[in-house]
Amino acid sequence: MNSSEEAAGQLASLWRYPVKSMLGEELGASDLTERGLLGDRSYALLDPSTGMVVSAKNPRKWARMFEFRAEYVESPRTGQPLPPVRITCPDGAMATSDHDDVDSLVSKYLDRPVHMVTSAPEAPRYEEYWPDIEGLAHREKVTDETMPSRTFFDGAVLHLLTTTTLNRLRGFYPEGRFDVRRFRPNLVIEPIPGTDGFPEDDWIGQILTIGDGVQIRVRGPCQRCVMTTLPQGDLPRDPGILRTAAKHHQVNVGAYASVVHGGRIRRSDRVSVGSH
């Protein structure tokens, strides 16, 4: 850490989501590239009837996406072709992305034809349902949303979240389970003792250095959606999660970031902040 940086905390956990809108995998370490965590959201489902990317942001159509789990059959390696992804279906049945039957198997559970792809359209789009919660840009409406060209990311290649922010929101709504899994971050940072409020707000425009020289730039707040309210695993459906974020922090939970200098990052790596 050089003299222009201040200690910010440590990396508490790392998360990768091989298939967009499916449950992902917690990692001990990962390469970080200009496209984010290696292998993150590299696969997606397409709806052939609309040409849109399948997203749990429209649970009225894709309510079961969080019942699927995706993980790589082996760890991806920088500079090498991505390995296949293993899909675990709601009833425990499994298929891998390189098998001919994966589309038909996943389509059966979703009750709609879908096609698994690794190449995003030039101008990818998805549908988003906005629940009736005060503070959202829309209420009780489904909108068509654009994504960055040729990617399966909604807003940026990297999403970070602090444990302090989760604790702050939990204080506003103790009955809610502000579990990391609801927010689908890539990086969970535990700030230094004494940090309170929403630390990500103070980092916007700053450079975070992780471990031995990996650097990311915090670009802006991450506005949350209906996905945070959906059931997954042992987490129940809870609209109060999104309602609390809307009421107390303009729907923002965590922040988006881009990669300035990639490399290997590991759980428990130190994190520092500086303007550079």
C-alpha distance (Angstrom), angle and dihedral (degrees) to the residues before:
residue distance angle dihedral
M1 . . .
N2 3.81 . .
S3 3.79 127.0 .
S4 3.81 93.9 -94.2
E5 3.80 92.7 58.8
E6 3.76 131.5 79.7
A7 3.79 127.5 -155.5
A8 3.80 110.2 -98.9
G9 3.80 103.4 173.2
Q10 3.76 138.6 -91.5
L11 3.78 138.0 -66.3
A12 3.79 105.6 -96.1
S13 3.81 98.7 -177.9
L14 3.81 144.4 -9.5
W15 3.79 125.7 -141.7
R16 3.80 132.9 -169.7
Y17 3.81 127.2 -172.8
P18 3.82 108.4 -161.1
V19 3.82 93.5 -174.4
K20 3.78 119.3 40.9
S21 3.84 112.4 -108.2
M22 3.81 95.1 5.3
L23 3.79 122.1 108.4
G24 3.78 111.7 -89.8
E25 3.78 141.8 -159.3
E26 3.78 135.2 -85.7
L27 3.80 113.3 -130.5
G28 3.76 136.9 -157.3
A29 3.80 92.2 -151.4
S30 3.78 140.5 -5.8
D31 3.77 143.2 178.0
L32 3.79 112.2 -106.7
T33 3.80 114.6 -146.8
E34 3.81 134.4 175.9
R35 3.81 85.0 -88.5
G36 3.80 93.4 55.6
L37 3.80 126.6 -108.8
L38 3.78 108.7 5.1
G39 3.80 108.2 -94.5
D40 3.79 96.5 7.9
R41 3.82 112.8 150.3
S42 3.77 91.2 -14.0
Y43 3.80 91.8 140.4
A44 3.79 129.6 50.1
L45 3.78 141.4 165.8
L46 3.79 120.2 -113.2
D47 3.79 124.9 -153.6
P48 3.83 103.5 -134.3
S49 3.80 91.6 -160.1
T50 3.83 92.6 62.6
G51 3.81 105.2 14.7
M52 3.80 88.2 -126.0
V53 3.79 128.2 135.8
V54 3.80 111.6 -106.3
S55 3.80 110.3 -114.2
A56 3.79 134.6 175.5
K57 3.80 85.0 -137.4
N58 3.80 83.9 90.6
P59 3.81 101.7 50.4
R60 3.79 90.7 167.3
K61 3.79 86.5 73.5
W62 3.80 103.8 21.1
A63 3.81 102.3 32.9
R64 3.81 94.6 144.5
M65 3.81 100.2 54.5
F66 3.81 92.1 101.9
E67 3.81 88.9 56.5
F68 3.81 89.7 69.3
R69 3.80 124.1 77.8
A70 3.80 124.0 -158.9
E71 3.79 128.0 -163.1
Y72 3.78 134.4 159.5
V73 3.78 116.1 -103.3
E74 3.81 86.5 -133.8
S75 3.79 133.7 5.8
P76 3.81 114.2 -79.1
R77 3.80 115.8 -118.0
T78 3.77 126.1 -148.3
G79 3.80 111.5 -105.8
Q80 3.80 93.1 16.7
P81 3.82 129.6 100.0
L82 3.78 112.4 -91.3
P83 3.81 113.7 -98.3
P84 3.81 119.8 -123.5
V85 3.78 120.6 -83.2
R86 3.79 123.0 -122.6
I87 3.80 112.9 -137.3
T88 3.80 118.9 -156.0
C89 3.80 109.9 -159.4
P90 3.82 127.1 -147.2
D91 3.81 93.4 -93.0
G92 3.80 94.2 44.0
A93 3.81 97.1 -97.8
M94 3.80 112.8 141.7
A95 3.77 136.4 -149.0
T96 3.79 134.0 167.8
S97 3.76 125.1 -131.1
D98 3.81 93.3 -118.0
H99 3.82 94.2 58.9
D100 3.79 121.2 96.6
D101 3.79 93.5 -129.7
V102 3.82 98.2 57.1
D103 3.83 94.5 94.3
S104 3.78 94.7 49.4
L105 3.80 92.9 44.9
V106 3.80 95.3 50.9
S107 3.82 91.4 41.3
K108 3.80 89.9 55.8
Y109 3.81 93.0 59.6
L110 3.80 93.8 42.2
D111 3.80 91.2 47.2
R112 3.82 88.7 -135.8
P113 3.81 132.3 85.0
V114 3.81 112.5 -99.7
H115 3.78 134.8 171.3
M116 3.81 124.4 -146.5
V117 3.80 112.9 -134.1
T118 3.80 140.4 174.9
S119 3.82 97.4 -164.3
A120 3.79 116.3 74.3
P121 3.80 121.4 -144.7
E122 3.80 119.4 -101.7
A123 3.80 89.1 -108.1
P124 3.82 106.8 21.5
R125 3.81 119.4 -165.6
Y126 3.79 137.4 -177.1
E127 3.79 137.6 -172.4
E128 3.80 121.1 -110.8
Y129 3.79 127.7 -163.6
W130 3.81 115.9 -150.4
P131 3.82 113.2 -154.7
D132 3.79 122.7 -144.5
I133 3.81 97.0 -89.5
E134 3.79 123.8 135.9
G135 3.78 112.5 -115.0
L136 3.80 98.5 36.1
A137 3.80 120.6 119.2
H138 3.82 89.1 -120.6
R139 3.79 133.5 17.6
E140 3.80 127.5 -150.0
K141 3.78 92.0 -6.3
V142 3.81 139.3 116.9
T143 3.81 115.2 -139.3
D144 3.80 135.5 -174.9
E145 3.80 110.6 -120.0
T146 3.81 130.5 -166.4
M147 3.80 125.7 -133.4
P148 3.81 131.7 -155.6
S149 3.81 109.2 -75.6
R150 3.80 116.8 -83.6
T151 3.81 94.9 -2.1
F152 3.78 138.4 99.9
F153 3.83 93.1 -136.5
D154 3.78 121.3 113.1
G155 3.79 99.1 -149.8
A156 3.81 114.5 -15.8
V157 3.79 141.1 -3.7
L158 3.79 93.6 -107.8
H159 3.80 134.6 41.6
L160 3.79 121.9 -170.3
L161 3.78 130.6 -172.1
T162 3.80 133.9 -178.3
T163 3.77 128.1 -137.0
T164 3.81 86.8 -133.3
T165 3.80 91.4 63.3
L166 3.80 91.5 50.1
N167 3.80 90.2 49.9
R168 3.80 91.1 48.6
L169 3.81 92.3 52.9
R170 3.79 90.7 44.5
G171 3.78 88.1 57.8
F172 3.81 90.4 57.9
Y173 3.81 93.1 47.9
P174 3.82 111.0 21.9
E175 3.81 92.3 173.7
G176 3.80 91.2 62.9
R177 3.77 124.1 86.4
F178 3.79 104.1 -130.2
D179 3.77 92.2 -168.3
V180 3.83 120.1 169.7
R181 3.80 89.5 -123.8
R182 3.81 92.3 66.9
F183 3.81 91.6 62.1
R184 3.82 100.4 43.3
P185 3.83 97.7 -143.9
N186 3.80 124.4 173.3
L187 3.79 95.3 -146.9
V188 3.80 125.9 33.7
I189 3.79 111.7 -166.8
E190 3.80 124.9 -163.5
P191 3.82 104.9 -151.9
I192 3.79 123.5 -140.5
P193 3.82 116.2 -81.6
G194 3.78 114.0 -79.1
T195 3.81 94.9 34.3
D196 3.78 113.5 131.4
G197 3.80 141.2 166.6
F198 3.81 117.5 31.6
P199 3.83 106.3 -31.5
E200 3.81 94.3 -175.6
D201 3.82 89.2 69.1
D202 3.80 90.3 62.8
W203 3.81 92.0 48.8
I204 3.80 96.9 56.9
G205 3.81 108.3 121.8
Q206 3.80 90.9 14.4
I207 3.79 132.0 110.3
L208 3.80 119.2 -118.5
T209 3.79 116.1 -155.8
I210 3.80 114.6 -154.0
G211 3.79 122.3 -164.1
D212 3.80 114.9 -44.6
G213 3.77 103.3 4.1
V214 3.80 104.5 -48.9
Q215 3.80 107.1 143.9
I216 3.79 133.9 -165.5
R217 3.81 130.4 179.2
V218 3.80 117.3 -136.3
R219 3.80 105.0 -132.7
G220 3.78 107.0 -178.4
P221 3.79 147.5 -48.4
C222 3.79 122.3 -54.3
Q223 3.79 111.4 -126.6
R224 3.78 112.0 -148.2
C225 3.78 130.9 -134.0
V226 3.79 143.4 -168.0
M227 3.82 91.1 -67.7
T228 3.81 90.1 79.4
T229 3.81 89.7 62.7
L230 3.81 98.1 50.2
P231 3.80 124.5 105.8
Q232 3.78 118.0 -107.8
G233 3.77 128.5 167.1
D234 3.80 106.8 -35.0
L235 3.82 93.5 -16.0
P236 3.81 113.3 104.8
R237 3.78 128.3 -141.2
D238 3.79 106.3 -85.9
P239 3.84 123.4 171.4
G240 3.81 86.9 -177.1
I241 3.80 89.7 77.6
L242 3.80 93.2 64.5
R243 3.80 93.0 35.5
T244 3.82 89.8 57.1
A245 3.81 92.8 49.4
A246 3.80 89.9 49.0
K247 3.79 94.5 48.3
H248 3.78 98.7 44.0
H249 3.82 106.9 27.7
Q250 3.81 111.9 19.9
V251 3.85 90.3 -97.0
N252 3.83 89.7 -64.0
V253 3.81 120.1 137.7
G254 3.80 115.4 165.7
A255 3.80 127.9 -20.9
Y256 3.79 142.5 -94.3
A257 3.79 121.3 -118.3
S258 3.79 142.3 -177.2
V259 3.79 127.6 -143.2
V260 3.81 117.1 -106.4
H261 3.79 98.8 172.5
G262 3.79 121.5 7.5
G263 3.77 132.4 -152.0
R264 3.77 141.9 118.5
I265 3.80 119.2 -35.1
R266 3.78 128.2 -173.7
R267 3.75 138.8 -167.3
S268 3.84 109.9 -89.7
D269 3.84 93.0 26.6
R270 3.78 111.9 148.3
V271 3.80 116.8 -108.4
S272 3.80 124.3 -151.3
V273 3.80 131.9 180.0
G274 3.81 131.1 -141.8
S275 3.79 140.0 149.1
H276 3.83 98.4 -123.8
